[in-house]
């Protein structure tokens, strides 16, 4: 068997032609193969029952929560696309890893179109929804957190120094682990709580498909970050580890404040306290996936969410495939 070419994640020719085999990072190619099966289009989901729910079954507080959900997700999905293309694609040159980044960028664009489809179909206050990420302080604070990670890297996009690779790693953690693995998971729980009450089933079907994409992005991101740390062990100093932990704790604080704004009182059987308990539970899992100690010790207060996360475990991409929504299979 031919040996894998001597290359690494970073620092190759950014204009080189794609030459995949022999693979150096088979985990990246496995994610590409899985992502191909997870191809879907928003307009496959009818939303007429959701429109009826909006008019006839949702309270004012529930409609407001949906608008808050859409007002965060719609701009953040496009920000992820921007980060992939502007922050990551140039320094990360391993071809199989780039292949997945390109596929993910398509998926994020598809998510943006999916939430736009929901916004233009439901009778939401469109101007309010699109203004939330700038006008509402708790939505704006989360966006500012993410933009800081892009700007910090783009100001000095240098992988020749320890500090430069640390900035890149911060970006990876802030987007793959925090945005997609904590902020988005919290939003998914809010949205899917409506289905627990047999409401907004079309929106929740779209959220199902987005969630499965994002779970694959999270898995890929954890692999990417841990591989970067293996290839650049010099960056994982005690001070850097503390900075990473503080980054995640800051994100938890932002998300908890946002959830209290979304849920000033319980709706659809969900309170801000329960949702924030779930945020802390998820944040502990993310810290552990990065090799850091858990910070909160919270049990999962939303046991029903476990049934929503029917994706392969991080270590099982060579043995298992997600068969619940794949090209050529009927979707529920």
C-alpha positions in Angstrom: 0.0 0.0 0.0 1.3 3.4 -0.9 2.3 5.7 2.0 0.2 8.8 2.6 1.9 11.9 1.2 3.9 14.0 3.7 1.6 16.9 4.2 -0.2 18.5 7.1 -3.4 20.5 7.7 -1.8 23.9 7.2 0.7 25.6 5.0 0.4 23.8 1.7 0.0 25.5 -1.7 -3.5 27.1 -1.5 -3.8 26.8 -5.3 -2.8 23.2 -5.6 -5.0 20.8 -7.5 -7.0 18.4 -5.4 -5.2 15.0 -5.0 -7.1 12.9 -2.4 -5.5 9.5 -2.4 -3.8 8.1 -0.5 -5.6 9.9 2.3 -3.8 11.4 5.2 -7.0 12.4 7.1 -9.5 9.6 6.4 -11.8 11.1 9.1 -12.3 14.1 6.8 -13.2 12.1 3.8 -15.6 10.0 5.9 -17.4 13.2 6.8 -17.6 14.2 3.1 -19.1 10.8 2.3 -21.7 11.2 5.0 -22.5 14.7 4.1 -23.4 13.6 0.5 -26.2 11.5 1.9 -27.5 14.4 3.9 -28.6 16.4 0.9 -32.0 18.2 1.2 -33.8 21.2 0.0 -36.1 23.5 2.2 -39.0 23.6 -0.2 -39.5 19.8 0.3 -41.2 20.7 3.6 -44.8 22.1 3.4 -45.5 24.9 5.9 -49.2 25.4 5.4 -50.0 23.7 8.8 -47.4 25.9 10.4 -49.2 29.0 9.0 -52.5 27.7 10.5 -50.7 27.1 13.9 -49.4 30.7 13.8 -52.8 32.2 13.3 -54.9 29.8 15.4 -52.8 28.0 18.0 -49.8 30.1 19.1 -49.9 32.7 21.8 -48.2 36.1 21.4 -45.3 34.9 23.6 -44.8 31.8 21.4 -44.8 33.8 18.2 -42.3 36.2 19.7 -40.0 33.2 20.7 -40.2 31.9 17.1 -39.2 35.3 15.8 -36.3 35.4 18.2 -35.2 32.0 17.0 -35.3 33.0 13.4 -33.7 36.4 14.1 -30.6 34.6 15.5 -30.3 31.6 13.1 -30.7 33.4 9.8 -27.8 35.8 10.1 -25.6 33.3 12.0 -25.9 30.7 9.2 -24.6 33.2 6.7 -21.8 34.3 9.1 -20.6 30.6 9.3 -20.4 30.6 5.5 -18.3 33.7 5.5 -16.0 32.3 8.2 -15.5 29.1 6.2 -14.6 30.9 3.0 -12.6 33.9 4.4 -11.0 32.5 7.6 -10.4 28.8 7.0 -10.2 27.9 3.4 -6.8 29.6 2.7 -4.7 28.4 5.7 -6.2 24.9 5.8 -4.8 23.2 2.6 -5.2 19.4 3.2 -7.3 18.4 0.2 -9.8 16.1 1.9 -10.3 18.7 4.7 -10.9 21.4 2.2 -13.3 19.2 0.4 -15.5 19.0 3.5 -15.1 22.8 4.2 -16.5 23.4 0.6 -19.4 21.0 1.2 -20.1 22.6 4.6 -20.2 26.1 3.0 -22.9 24.8 0.6 -24.8 23.4 3.6 -24.6 26.6 5.5 -25.9 28.5 2.4 -28.7 26.0 2.2 -29.6 26.6 5.9 -29.7 30.4 5.2 -32.2 29.7 2.3 -34.1 27.3 4.6 -34.7 30.0 7.3 -35.5 32.6 4.6 -38.1 30.1 3.2 -39.6 30.0 6.7 -39.5 33.7 7.2 -41.2 34.5 3.9 -43.9 31.8 4.4 -44.9 32.3 8.0 -46.7 35.6 8.7 -43.8 36.8 11.0 -42.8 40.5 11.4 -40.1 40.3 8.8 -38.6 43.7 9.6 -38.4 42.8 13.2 -36.8 39.4 12.5 -34.1 40.8 10.3 -33.3 43.6 12.7 -33.0 41.5 15.8 -29.3 40.7 15.3 -28.5 44.4 15.5 -31.4 45.8 17.6 -31.8 43.3 20.4 -28.8 43.5 22.8 -28.8 39.8 23.7 -28.8 38.7 20.0 -26.3 41.3 19.1 -24.0 40.2 21.9 -23.8 36.7 20.5 -23.1 38.0 17.0 -20.4 40.3 18.3 -18.8 37.3 20.1 -18.6 35.4 16.7 -17.5 38.4 14.7 -14.6 39.0 17.2 -13.3 35.5 16.4 -13.3 36.2 12.6 -11.8 39.7 12.9 -9.1 38.5 15.3 -7.9 36.0 12.8 -8.3 38.1 9.7 -6.3 41.0 11.2 -3.3 38.7 11.5 -3.8 35.5 9.3 -0.4 34.1 10.1 0.3 30.4 10.7 4.1 30.8 11.0 4.0 31.7 14.7 2.5 30.0 17.8 0.3 33.0 18.4 -1.0 32.8 14.9 -2.0 29.1 15.1 -3.6 29.8 18.5 -5.7 32.5 16.8 -6.8 30.1 14.2 -7.6 27.5 16.8 -9.7 30.0 18.7 -11.6 30.6 15.5 -12.2 26.9 15.0 -13.4 26.5 18.6 -15.6 29.6 18.5 -17.4 28.4 15.4 -17.5 24.6 15.4 -17.7 24.2 19.2 -19.5 27.3 20.5 -21.7 28.5 17.6 -22.6 25.1 16.1 -22.2 23.0 19.2 -23.7 25.2 22.0 -25.6 28.2 20.6 -27.3 26.2 17.8 -28.1 23.2 20.1 -29.8 25.5 22.5 -31.8 27.0 19.6 -32.7 23.5 18.4 -34.1 22.6 21.8 -36.3 25.7 21.8 -37.6 25.0 18.3 -38.2 21.3 18.8 -40.1 22.0 22.1 -42.9 23.2 19.8 -43.1 19.7 18.3 -43.5 18.3 21.8 -46.8 20.2 21.8 -47.6 19.1 18.2 -47.0 22.6 16.9 -45.0 24.0 13.9 -44.1 20.5 12.6 -42.9 21.8 9.2 -40.4 24.2 10.8 -39.3 21.3 13.1 -38.7 19.0 10.1 -36.4 21.7 8.7 -34.7 22.0 12.1 -34.3 18.2 12.2 -32.3 18.3 8.9 -30.3 21.4 10.0 -29.5 19.7 13.3 -28.2 16.6 11.6 -26.0 18.8 9.3 -24.8 20.8 12.3 -24.0 17.6 14.3 -21.8 16.5 11.4 -20.1 19.9 11.4 -19.5 19.6 15.1 -18.0 16.2 14.7 -15.8 17.4 11.9 -14.8 20.4 13.9 -13.7 18.3 16.9 -11.7 16.1 14.6 -10.1 19.2 13.0 -9.3 20.9 16.2 -7.8 17.8 17.9 -5.7 17.1 14.7 -4.5 20.7 14.7 -3.4 20.3 18.3 -1.7 17.0 17.6 0.3 18.6 14.7 1.0 21.8 16.7 1.4 20.6 20.4 3.3 23.8 21.2 0.1 25.9 21.1 -1.6 24.0 23.9 0.0 25.9 26.8 -1.7 26.1 30.2 -2.5 29.7 29.4 -4.1 28.7 26.1 -6.2 26.0 27.7 -7.4 28.5 30.2 -8.3 30.9 27.4 -10.3 28.2 25.6 -12.2 27.3 28.8 -13.0 31.0 29.4 -14.2 31.3 25.8 -16.7 28.6 26.3 -17.8 29.9 29.7 -18.3 33.4 28.2 -20.4 31.8 25.5 -22.6 30.0 28.1 -23.2 33.3 29.9 -24.2 34.9 26.6 -26.6 32.1 25.8 -28.1 32.0 29.2 -28.8 35.8 29.0 -30.3 35.3 25.5 -32.5 32.4 26.7 -33.9 34.5 29.5 -34.8 37.2 27.0 -36.5 34.6 24.7 -38.3 32.9 27.6 -39.2 35.6 30.2 -41.9 33.1 31.2 -42.3 29.4 30.4 -44.0 28.5 27.1 -44.7 25.2 25.4 -43.6 23.4 28.6 -40.1 25.0 28.5 -38.6 27.5 30.9 -35.4 29.5 30.6 -34.0 27.7 33.7 -34.5 24.3 32.0 -33.1 25.5 28.7 -30.1 27.0 30.5 -29.6 23.8 32.4 -29.4 22.0 29.0 -26.9 24.7 27.8 -24.6 23.9 30.7 -25.0 20.2 30.1 -24.0 20.6 26.5 -21.1 22.9 27.3 -19.7 20.3 29.6 -19.8 17.8 26.8 -18.0 20.2 24.5 -15.3 20.9 27.1 -14.7 17.2 27.5 -14.5 16.7 23.8 -11.7 19.2 23.8 -9.9 17.3 26.6 -10.8 19.9 29.2 -12.6 19.3 32.5 -16.4 19.8 32.8 -17.3 23.1 34.4 -20.9 22.7 35.6 -21.8 19.1 36.3 -25.4 19.6 35.2 -27.5 16.5 34.3 -29.5 16.8 31.1 -32.9 18.4 32.1 -34.3 17.9 28.6 -34.2 14.1 28.3 -36.4 14.2 25.2 -33.7 15.9 23.3 -31.6 12.7 23.3 -34.2 11.2 20.9 -33.7 14.1 18.5 -29.9 13.5 18.2 -30.0 10.3 16.2 -26.6 10.9 14.5 -23.5 8.6 14.7 -21.2 9.0 17.6 -18.0 10.9 16.9 -15.9 7.8 16.8 -18.3 5.7 14.6 -18.1 7.3 11.1 -16.4 4.3 9.6 -18.9 1.8 11.1 -22.2 3.7 11.1 -24.2 5.9 8.8 -27.1 8.2 9.6 -30.0 6.5 7.7 -32.8 8.7 8.9 -32.5 11.2 6.1 -30.4 10.4 3.1 -30.7 10.9 -0.6 -32.9 8.2 -2.0 -34.6 7.4 1.3 -38.1 8.6 2.4 -37.9 11.3 4.9 -40.2 11.7 7.9 
